[in-house]
């Protein structure tokens, strides 16, 4: 058999050379297009359901959120394992599927069963699917650094959340951009209970007044001189002064009682349960790039680097992007 193959190859040298060239070309094409990654993706096909239940203890989250979700997800077609974890404020449910299951088919099945159990969850509980990524989708990480000291952690966090994050999510192959560290800026209304008692108000009344004072509604249109004018009431809060002037009620003498009369209003950081630090130099704000399932890690990283180079020109003076992973 081998002797016959050698004799045929000797007699058909041109065909052998053409076949060898075709195989070499196919190898080069495969080498250039094969997905490259630092770690082989051997993870299971999984779908994550994260539910935020603000202000609740882990046991409450377990009883009212995690348990109903895990029992409902046991019936999802193709699911082999369902794991639930309860934390303060958050619930995580991992649905592991059989090998070879298409991830997007699995996500659609989970959404179907999630819609069925959503009515059994508390009103304040908000379930959502995790990113369409795998367990090794963490491919790139960077930090925002201001060595001049002109921008605090709250400003760096705002740059990350409202500028870099949205731009990086448009990069092909990126599933999610997660933020680490910094301070989330928020309006804080610190109510004085003694003043509330003196004016005969409750905390729920103050909350409803703030909700009513931060709305924008539209009316009908008015036609004048063959033109239509839209009627709109603009009431969004833009500053601390807008919050301070929110009316709570009217006193007997007709004087309005404002929010600033019963509370101290200020800008401050949201409560944190973790920090981000860079090389022992102090706190920093960072971003983590999560790759979409089935994408090429090397190509996605190169696209992210190119995007960051363009975005760096739009950062404030003194702020720079440092690659950490």
Steps between C-alpha positions, in 0.01 A plus 500: 500500500774744597712397202208562263443844653867589453498383136181704431651810662818461293300470182274799583743755639293800385185383681699430816654850494159664441345300783784593735462869414124485558550335839762760595268784396213352700731474801601866473136611473404288801793635700396860432133445585518257793376655829786566742464524876731490800285234667304233308128546551393175664220657704144373503220662306335712767246779536508730802193669645585792728224650711542822696288527815614824669552512874416136573699254711634177343237283670217718369655495153527120522137447604331753274722503189762226471278207598211585261745556215702181553190281524359653181827459308517127579244445224696683228565260207863386482592625848711253697584709808345805668693684770374791707698746712353766727681814614408831652301687231563239229407151388689294242361190330726297269334265250749247357402336169610186319821518297441613145191707582482825308540785749241727341244219484564441871457871579167512318374197696606659829319821404180303437507342846609825660189673366286230661649540847539881493150553644595299810795725585477811720421825321840647584689196366631558148634187323723524193715267293876519531727571201517256211852396597683200643691443821826605329359807325706743710750604231607859574517737794603863533513773763427872489777697670534871575854567620438877521238465774252731327229235467364304794368143499142614437601687184708208374208265562270732304745501208505120504123452535380771262774515237740206475251227585248591231767545234672169577171311490480582129820307425439180307533195723447682832213368709530718810714773652503471879615782726723458805566750778435870529208689649152510349376857541147541630264758644455438871202624702580470872168545677488640854243292695445778754403748230276239338319451829468874553334549160285186527656322201601141438798361314274345236343841434845649440587217262180545300561874479848441356359255244233751397761775475719303259262443212443628151163470331359597166167656416319547174586741220379855448441624148581864440562675170492175305767348723487243777664562836552207736417551866757350733563526874871467577575398857819293502745569781822654369662638815491506877296820485225318309481244779498764771200676343274193481178583691378257764180671613346842567470633854182650643618852414564403136878472534644203306714254693802407287726197513792709626294586809503140624817351348862569413560449127846429361704310246674190630623151409279195483563235766788279386571136578838481326782709356748489213871559557788528253852378588471610861488867395147558625144463376425505130212450259522208262314326223479131408427390142295180472516326162188368330458124468669350193713805416874512430674626814811634323300688236263643762791621716657676202170673420465611863855642503433692179177641642670607824771683306233705325302562819804616697506822298159592645598457865549804727853633545700287740285186466663201332412137431735235640474142376511259794410168333 
